[in-house]
Amino acid sequence: MEFLLDAGQLADFLATSLRLSVPIAFAAIGGVFAERSGVFNIGLEGMMLAGAFGAALGAFLLASPYGGLLTGALLGGLGGLLLAVLAVSLGVNQIVCGIAINLLSIGLTAFLARQIFGLDATTMRLPGFSPVAIPLLADIPIIGRVLFAQDPLVYTLYVAAPALWWLMFRTPWGLGIRATGENPSAADAGGIDVPAMRYLCVVGSGVLAGVGGCYLVLSQVHLFTEHMTAGKGFIALAALILGRWNPVGALAASLLFGVCDALQLRLQFANPQVPYQIFVILPYAASILALIGFYGRVQPPAAVGRPYRREARE
């Protein structure tokens, strides 16, 4: 752990931690909105993967990272729309819906990637975002390189997390979201269209998860590989719980998991004689331990996972 005493190595470690946490944070914040409205979004993994594929597809066809971002967000939103139709309109079990979306996304993106990109899928380099240093701020020792020499999607996250927190907890619309997730009958009696609110939040959740997938393709690896999200959507679920269904809390929890992921990479390089699989499990083990540590201390929205039927209102 001597790298903690070296300013350059510490800055590199923290910058890596931040980059690894960004896709998790986007998905976790999206999950906050879905679950605050009363819908479990177990399909975050599939929506992230759809967003990653959409980013690759858009960047490939339009030769622009912005085209990739738009396409990835759209496909993530379509995943959210599918969940909303199944869970809100049809009342299908939300856990089953999420698992089905994950499986559908894994299979469909793998098939389409082979059909569209062919054998070049894992070798071609797609256009993506490059780091943009903010003058003066990027020159601050250690934290300047970490926080202010990042790509546009990271800066978007800086703005999105507090803005969505303000929206959730400081606006009448945010109050409506929370009321829908806590007591949909009371929200309905107060004039809130519960199904429409849930639709909006779940589709928005998919869009944010899709942007998290876009980050993997457009800012990290610049190519698409099958199942490249590798469980990050499930870590995002842990992050939103650890963050107490709060956008800023979910961001903080995502940063914790990003640190664990960066640490396991450094441990792999420092200990080549040890099987790397032992270190790979570190972020997943951290998510399990965090959930165990907070068991019983955090409570989800009261109506999450329960379909709402106006004719059955008590």
C-alpha positions in Angstrom: 0.0 0.0 0.0 3.0 2.3 -0.3 1.4 3.9 -3.3 -0.8 5.9 -0.9 2.4 7.8 0.1 3.3 8.8 -3.4 1.3 11.8 -4.8 1.5 10.7 -8.4 0.5 7.1 -7.7 -2.3 8.2 -5.4 -3.7 10.5 -8.0 -3.6 7.7 -10.6 -5.4 5.3 -8.1 -8.1 7.8 -7.3 -8.6 8.7 -10.9 -9.0 5.0 -11.8 -11.4 4.6 -8.9 -13.5 7.5 -10.2 -13.6 6.1 -13.7 -14.6 2.7 -12.5 -17.4 4.1 -10.4 -19.1 6.2 -13.1 -21.1 3.5 -14.9 -22.2 2.1 -11.5 -23.2 5.6 -10.4 -25.4 6.3 -13.4 -27.2 3.0 -13.1 -27.6 3.4 -9.3 -29.1 6.9 -9.6 -31.5 5.6 -12.2 -32.4 2.7 -9.9 -33.2 5.2 -7.2 -35.9 6.9 -9.3 -37.5 3.6 -10.3 -37.6 2.2 -6.7 -38.7 5.6 -5.2 -41.7 5.4 -7.5 -42.5 1.8 -6.4 -40.9 -0.4 -9.0 -38.0 -2.7 -8.4 -35.5 -2.4 -11.3 -33.5 -5.6 -11.2 -33.0 -5.1 -14.9 -30.3 -2.4 -14.5 -27.7 -4.9 -15.7 -29.6 -5.5 -18.9 -30.3 -1.8 -19.5 -26.6 -1.0 -19.0 -25.7 -3.7 -21.5 -28.3 -2.4 -24.0 -26.9 1.1 -23.5 -23.3 -0.2 -24.2 -24.5 -1.9 -27.4 -26.4 1.2 -28.4 -23.3 3.3 -27.9 -21.2 1.1 -30.1 -24.0 0.9 -32.7 -24.5 4.7 -32.8 -20.8 5.5 -32.8 -20.2 2.9 -35.6 -23.0 4.1 -37.8 -22.8 7.8 -37.2 -19.0 8.0 -36.6 -19.7 10.2 -33.5 -19.6 9.6 -29.8 -22.6 11.9 -29.4 -24.5 9.7 -31.8 -23.5 6.7 -29.7 -24.6 8.4 -26.5 -28.0 9.2 -27.9 -28.5 5.7 -29.3 -27.3 4.1 -26.0 -29.6 6.2 -23.9 -32.5 5.4 -26.2 -31.9 1.6 -26.0 -31.6 1.9 -22.2 -34.9 3.8 -22.1 -36.5 1.1 -24.3 -35.4 -1.5 -21.7 -37.1 0.7 -19.0 -40.2 1.0 -21.1 -40.4 -2.8 -21.4 -40.1 -3.1 -17.6 -42.8 -0.5 -17.2 -45.2 -2.2 -19.5 -44.7 -5.6 -17.8 -44.6 -4.4 -14.2 -46.9 -1.3 -14.2 -49.5 -2.1 -16.9 -49.6 -5.9 -16.7 -48.7 -6.3 -13.0 -46.1 -9.0 -13.7 -43.8 -9.9 -10.8 -41.1 -7.1 -10.9 -38.2 -9.4 -9.9 -39.1 -11.8 -12.7 -39.4 -8.9 -15.2 -36.0 -7.6 -14.3 -34.3 -11.0 -14.6 -36.1 -11.5 -18.0 -34.8 -8.2 -19.2 -31.3 -9.1 -18.2 -31.4 -12.4 -20.0 -33.0 -10.9 -23.1 -30.3 -8.1 -23.2 -27.4 -10.6 -22.9 -28.6 -12.8 -25.7 -29.9 -10.1 -28.0 -26.9 -7.8 -27.8 -24.5 -10.7 -28.4 -26.5 -11.8 -31.5 -26.8 -8.3 -32.9 -23.2 -7.5 -32.3 -22.1 -10.5 -34.3 -24.5 -9.7 -37.1 -23.6 -6.0 -37.3 -19.9 -5.8 -36.3 -18.9 -9.3 -37.4 -15.4 -10.6 -36.6 -14.1 -7.0 -36.1 -16.3 -6.4 -33.0 -13.4 -6.9 -30.5 -10.7 -5.3 -32.6 -12.2 -2.1 -34.1 -11.8 1.1 -32.2 -14.9 3.2 -32.0 -15.0 7.0 -31.7 -15.3 8.1 -28.1 -14.9 10.9 -25.6 -11.5 12.2 -24.6 -10.5 13.8 -21.3 -11.0 17.5 -21.1 -8.9 19.3 -18.5 -10.6 22.3 -16.8 -8.1 25.2 -16.7 -6.7 26.1 -13.3 -8.8 23.4 -11.5 -6.9 20.6 -13.2 -3.6 22.1 -11.8 -4.6 21.5 -8.2 -2.3 18.9 -6.6 -3.7 15.4 -6.6 -7.5 16.2 -6.8 -7.0 18.3 -9.9 -5.9 15.4 -12.0 -8.6 13.2 -10.3 -11.7 15.4 -10.6 -11.0 18.0 -13.3 -9.2 16.1 -16.1 -12.0 13.8 -17.0 -14.3 13.3 -20.1 -17.7 14.9 -20.6 -19.7 12.1 -19.1 -17.9 12.3 -15.8 -18.7 16.1 -15.7 -22.3 15.2 -16.5 -22.4 13.0 -13.5 -21.1 15.8 -11.3 -24.0 17.9 -12.3 -26.7 15.1 -12.5 -26.3 13.7 -9.0 -27.0 16.9 -7.0 -29.5 18.1 -9.6 -31.5 14.9 -9.3 -31.2 15.0 -5.5 -32.7 18.5 -5.6 -35.4 17.3 -7.9 -36.2 14.3 -5.7 -36.3 16.1 -2.3 -36.9 19.8 -3.0 -39.6 19.9 -5.6 -43.3 19.1 -5.7 -42.6 16.6 -8.5 -40.1 14.8 -6.4 -42.6 14.7 -3.5 -45.0 13.0 -6.0 -42.4 10.4 -6.9 -41.8 9.6 -3.2 -45.5 9.5 -2.4 -46.1 7.1 -5.3 -43.5 4.7 -3.9 -44.7 5.0 -0.3 -48.5 5.2 -0.5 -49.8 5.1 -4.1 -53.4 5.1 -2.9 -52.9 8.4 -1.1 -50.9 9.8 -4.0 -53.8 8.9 -6.3 -56.3 10.5 -4.0 -54.1 13.6 -4.1 -54.4 13.8 -7.9 -51.1 12.1 -8.9 -51.4 9.7 -11.9 -49.6 6.8 -10.3 -49.1 4.6 -13.5 -47.8 7.6 -15.5 -45.4 8.6 -12.7 -44.1 5.1 -12.5 -43.7 4.9 -16.3 -41.8 8.1 -16.3 -39.4 7.1 -13.5 -38.8 3.6 -14.8 -38.1 4.8 -18.4 -35.8 7.5 -16.9 -34.1 4.8 -14.9 -33.4 2.9 -18.1 -32.0 6.0 -19.8 -29.6 6.6 -16.9 -28.5 3.0 -16.8 -28.0 3.2 -20.6 -25.8 6.2 -20.2 -23.8 4.1 -17.7 -23.3 1.5 -20.4 -22.4 4.2 -22.9 -19.6 5.3 -20.6 -18.0 1.8 -20.8 -17.9 2.0 -24.6 -17.3 5.7 -25.3 -15.0 6.6 -22.5 -13.2 3.4 -21.4 -12.6 0.7 -24.0 -14.0 2.2 -27.3 -15.4 -1.2 -28.4 -18.2 -3.5 -27.6 -17.8 -7.0 -26.2 -20.4 -9.5 -25.1 -21.6 -9.1 -21.5 -19.1 -6.3 -21.0 -21.1 -4.9 -18.0 -19.9 -7.9 -16.0 -22.3 -7.5 -13.1 -22.0 -3.7 -12.7 -25.8 -3.4 -12.8 -26.1 -5.7 -9.7 -23.4 -3.6 -7.9 -25.5 -0.6 -8.8 -28.4 -2.2 -7.0 -26.3 -2.6 -3.9 -25.1 1.0 -4.2 -28.6 2.4 -4.3 -29.6 0.4 -1.2 -26.4 1.5 0.6 -27.1 5.0 -0.5 -30.6 4.8 1.1 -32.4 5.5 -2.1 -30.8 8.9 -2.4 -29.1 10.1 -5.6 -26.1 11.6 -3.8 -25.9 8.6 -1.4 -26.0 6.3 -4.4 -23.1 8.2 -5.9 -21.1 8.0 -2.7 -21.7 4.2 -2.5 -20.7 3.8 -6.2 -17.4 5.6 -5.4 -16.8 3.1 -2.6 -17.2 0.2 -5.0 -15.0 2.0 -7.6 -12.3 2.2 -5.0 -12.6 -1.5 -4.3 -12.4 -2.3 -8.1 -9.3 -0.1 -8.5 -7.7 -1.7 -5.5 -8.3 -5.2 -6.9 -6.6 -4.2 -10.2 -3.6 -2.9 -8.3 -3.4 -6.0 -6.2 -3.4 -8.1 -9.4 -0.4 -6.3 -10.7 1.4 -6.3 -7.4 0.9 -10.0 -6.8 1.2 -11.9 -10.2 1.8 -15.2 -8.4 -1.7 -15.1 -6.9 -4.6 -16.2 -9.1 -6.2 -13.1 -10.3 -9.7 -14.5 -9.7 -9.2 -14.0 -5.9 -8.8 -10.2 -6.4 -11.6 -9.9 -9.0 -14.2 -10.8 -6.4 -13.3 -7.9 -4.2 -15.9 -5.3 -5.4 -18.6 -8.0 -5.3 -17.6 -9.2 -1.9 -17.6 -5.5 -0.7 -21.2 -5.1 -2.0 -22.3 -8.2 -0.1 -20.6 -7.1 3.1 -22.0 -3.6 2.8 -25.5 -5.0 2.5 -25.0 -7.3 5.4 -23.7 -4.4 7.5 -26.7 -2.3 6.7 -29.3 -5.1 7.1 -32.2 -3.8 9.1 -30.9 -0.2 9.2 -32.4 0.9 5.8 -35.9 0.4 4.7 -37.0 0.6 1.0 -40.1 2.6 -0.1 -43.1 1.0 1.5 -44.9 0.2 -1.8 -41.9 -0.9 -3.9 -42.6 -4.1 -5.7 -46.4 -3.9 -5.3 -48.5 -3.4 -8.4 -51.1 -0.7 -8.1 -54.7 -1.0 -9.3 -56.9 2.0 -8.9 -60.0 -0.1 -8.7 -58.5 -2.0 -5.8 -57.7 1.2 -3.8 -58.6 0.9 -0.2 
